[in-house]
Amino acid sequence: MSVLFTSSYAKLPARDVERARAFYRDVLGLEPVRDNHGHLFYECGGSSFLVFPSAGSPSGTHDQLGFAVDDVEAAAATLRDRGVELEAYEAPPGCTFRDGIMDYGPVKAAWFKDSEGNLISVAQFVGG
């Protein structure tokens, strides 16, 4: 039996949806395209994600949403200017980690948490 999927989306829990709405608007410059009973639907670059009311908490141990960017250093600087603290990690062998940015060679990435503790990444894919 096969299943036909029409699309996919990421889901991010929020203990306080209005606080999350403010974070995504004020820090990331995103407005929901739809609000369905406190479920905030966002679209970005042809993809979508949902912020939904939840009594649970994200683990924050892995990124739950990733944004592709053309310049990770510029994105990181903008996030810092908007009061976001980038997460710090130990660089795996063969990688460097400087100023909140991990450089894997073909991929450069930075991580931060939203107002609800969801871990989000911004990544630049060098060479496409």
Secondary structure, 3 states (H helix, E strand, C coil): CCCCCCCCCEEEEECCHHHHHHHHHHCCCCCCCEEECCEEEEEECCEEEEEEECCCCCCCCCCCEEEECCCHHHHHHHHHHCCCCECCCCCCCCCEEECCEEECCCEEEEEEECCCCCEEEEEEECCC
